[in-house]
Amino acid sequence: MARWRERRALARVRRRSAPPLRLTRRGRVVLVAVVALLSLGGFWLGTRAVGQAAVQVVVTSHVGLPWVEVREGDTLWAIGEALSRGDDPGPVVEEIKRLNGLSGSLIRPGTRLYVPSDTAALR
């Protein structure tokens, strides 16, 4: 029984006297690089998941709405300015985007854009 107590006491002394874990400079660099790569991988996967998310665009009926055909050099803002005639074109642009199911401001020549029927240019 005495030998057991001696071994236990000796094990405690060894545990206390062990130096703390230290990283070398190369170890710290490797650790930072691994954490950075894991973070970047997580961000990349997050952007991929967002890009593949199901997006449903609700477009109202276009029956009876006036439309314009996009020409080379036209922008949504220029079309909105022409239709608002001095008023703020921002709400008109947003309504055009909503009517046509546009998520951004990119439009292509030859595209038919439906415009709101209550704009100043159409009165």
C-alpha positions, -999 to 999 in steps of 0.1 A, spaced: 0 0 0 29 23 8 44 18 -27 11 28 -43 10 61 -24 46 68 -33 38 62 -70 8 84 -68 28 112 -52 56 108 -77 30 111 -106 16 143 -91 51 158 -89 58 148 -126 25 164 -137 32 196 -120 68 199 -132 59 193 -169 65 225 -189 34 240 -206 28 233 -242 45 259 -265 42 264 -302 72 272 -323 71 300 -348 65 275 -376 37 259 -356 20 292 -350 22 300 -388 7 266 -396 -21 270 -371 -30 305 -384 -29 292 -420 -52 263 -412 -77 285 -394 -76 310 -423 -82 283 -449 -111 268 -429 -127 302 -426 -123 310 -463 -137 275 -471 -167 282 -449 -173 316 -466 -170 300 -500 -195 273 -492 -218 299 -478 -218 319 -510 -224 288 -530 -254 279 -509 -269 314 -512 -263 313 -550 -282 280 -553 -311 290 -530 -345 287 -545 -357 321 -556 -392 325 -568 -400 357 -586 -437 367 -585 -446 387 -616 -481 402 -619 -501 398 -651 -489 420 -679 -522 422 -697 -529 458 -706 -496 472 -695 -476 494 -718 -441 483 -727 -409 497 -741 -383 478 -762 -347 483 -748 -323 498 -773 -285 498 -773 -272 521 -745 -305 522 -726 -305 519 -688 -332 513 -663 -325 547 -648 -327 565 -682 -361 547 -690 -373 557 -655 -363 593 -660 -381 594 -694 -412 580 -678 -412 601 -647 -407 635 -665 -391 655 -637 -403 634 -608 -379 611 -589 -372 581 -613 -363 558 -584 -398 545 -576 -405 541 -614 -373 520 -618 -382 498 -588 -417 493 -602 -402 483 -636 -379 459 -619 -409 444 -600 -431 442 -630 -405 424 -651 -391 402 -623 -356 417 -625 -333 412 -595 -307 436 -608 -303 466 -632 -289 446 -661 -311 449 -692 -303 437 -728 -311 454 -761 -342 439 -777 -358 431 -744 -394 441 -739 -399 458 -706 -433 464 -691 -437 497 -675 -463 510 -650 -494 525 -666 -496 554 -642 -464 571 -651 -463 608 -661 -451 602 -696 -481 580 -704 -508 604 -692 
